[in-house]
Every structure is written in C-alpha cells, then in structure tokens.
Amino acid sequence: MHVTSAAKRLDATFFALSDATRRSILLRLARGEATVNELTSSFEISQPAISRHLKVLEKAGLIRRSRDAQRRPSAVETKPIADVVTWIERYQELWERTYQQLDALLADELKTRKRSQGSRS
C-alpha cells in the first residue's frame, strides 16, 4: 500500500496529539505565543522534556517556532488541525449513514414483530 504525504502528515499529527502533555501545550499556545521557559513554568516537567514535546509538535506541523531577538517563541499552526477535522468529518458522514440504515432496519424489524404478534392474538 502506498502511503501519501498527506497520510504521513496525518499520522504525525495523530501521534503528536496522542500525548496529554502535548495537547496541553497546544491549549496553552492557543492562548498566545510562549517560549520554552514560559511553558516550563506552566508544567511540572523539565525544560528538556518541554523541548522534546515541542520538537514533536513542530515536526507534525502543529506549531511553528520563530526567533525574536533572544526569544524563540512557539505558536499554534491551524492547518494540521483542520486536516484532522476534515478526516474525521468524512468518517462521521459514513457512520451517520450507517446508523441511519441500522435505524431503518430496526424500525422494519419492529413493525414485522408487531404484525406477527397481532396476528397471533
């Protein structure tokens, strides 16, 4: 099976989002840019651990890191999240159609049972 670059990006995004600390970092960055030191003060983990999490998030394209004089702030990138939403919406539509078909089958089965019970009386 050929894996497309879009699929690889999606895999990287899901991998990055699979960790609770990285999701928390993204939530913090959604409020505004922050440096590694600013993030370290918000979490009970070391600066090197924060840096490793930021590298995973950056590799997935979920954040961008810039240089502002001596600061290296990180900020959220929205495109990978939009890609995840699009992927989920496709499956949501599939499952909604499947559930609608199941609802119709169950309704037909219920009608059939009621008719058969009515004919026995």
Order of alpha helices (4+ residues) and beta strands (2+ residues): alpha-alpha-alpha-alpha-beta-beta-alpha
